[in-house]
Amino acid sequence: MTDPITDMFNRIRNAQNVMQEDTDIPCSKLKLRIIEILKREGFVKDFKKKGRKPHQLIKVDLKYHSDKTPCLAGFKRVSKPGRRIYRKAKEIRGIRDGYGLALISTSRGLMTDKEARKKKMGGEVMVELW
């Protein structure tokens, strides 16, 4: 596996396509931080770590709208392992007219595009979600 972040989002998307309640994702600090942001922004219900090192997993409880459509409708991986994309704070734009969000890796940690613009921080644009 060359891109674990894309693998994580593919696991979530595939589980939502078959209407599963939850899915398991191999654990890392970055993935855990991304899932924390997804929970805070309302894309997933809840999550918890399970298992013991070095084979820990993150169990993600998926969230659906009342009409059974997934809350996380789609994603686009912007910065890839072969090509990193960096943006200054002034260059970070809104995603889907404010209905989506971008995850930005800054020197102060991982944050959403709104937080990065508010703190006037640029960084690596990792993924766009809607």
Summary of the structure (lengths in Angstrom):
residues: 130
radius of gyration: 14.7
end to end distance: 24.6
largest distance: 42.2
contacts: 363
relative contact order: 0.17
helix: 30%
strand: 34%
